[in-house]
Amino acid sequence: MTYDQVKRAPNKVVGSRAVERALKKRLAHTVVIAEDADQHLLAELIQLAEASGIPVESVDSMHKLGRAAGIDVPTSAVALLKG
């Protein structure tokens, strides 16, 4: 997964809480996590995604992931939504 793919995704949610909600509602088709985010937080998201059969991709930087998602702050996770 590249930052450009996150940037081009028409439907996405940004931030760990929003990603968690999207996973629980089965709205996500892919989750992108930043490797430099808190590992405890990421472990919960990864577990939820894997339990639902949703692929988890990783990128190296929270700052770059936030910018790719269209926000000016770092983010730990982005969910790309179905439809």
N, C-alpha and C positions, 0 to 999 in steps of 0.2 A: 504494500500500500504506500502510495506516495502522497506527499502533501497536496500535490496538484489534484489528485483524485478526491481528496477531502474537499478541496476548494470548489471543484466542479459538481459535487453531489448536490442535487436540487433540494433534497429533504434530509435534514440532519438535526440532531440535538447536541448541545454542547454542555459539558460539565458532568461530574460523576453522578450527581443526584438525578439529573435529567436522563442520563444514560441508564441508570438503574431503573427508573420508571418505564422507559421505553422497552427495556429487556423484560420486565415483569408483565407488560402489556403485549409482548410479542410483536412490537412494531419495528424492531431493528432487523436489518439483514446482515450488518457487519458492525463490529465495534473496533475502534482504533484507540490504542492507549499510548501514552508517552512513557518511555522507559525511565525517564528521570523523575517520575511522579512517585508519591508515597506507595511503597510496595504493599502495605496492608490494605490500602484502599483499592489498589489494582487487583489484588487477589480476590476480593469480593466480587468485583465486576467480571473477572475472568471466570470465576466459578459459576456465576449466574448465566453468562453467555454459553459456556460449555454445556451446562445442564439443559439449555434450550437448543443446542446444536447450532449456535450462531458463531461464525468464525471471528477470531480475535487477531487483529493485525497490530503491529507495533511500529512506532516511529521514535526517533531519538530525543526529541525536544518538546517540552510543554509549551515553550514560547512559540516555536514554529507551528505547532499544532493549533494553538489559539489563533494565530494570524491566518492560517489556512482555513479555519472555521469561520473567519470573518469577525473575530473579536480582537481587542487590543490588549488582552491579558492572557497569561498562560492558562492552559487547561490540561487536565490529566486525561480526559477521555472525550471521544466524540462517537455518537452512534449514527450510522447511515441508515435511514429509514426506508422501509418498503414503499413502493408506489411512488 
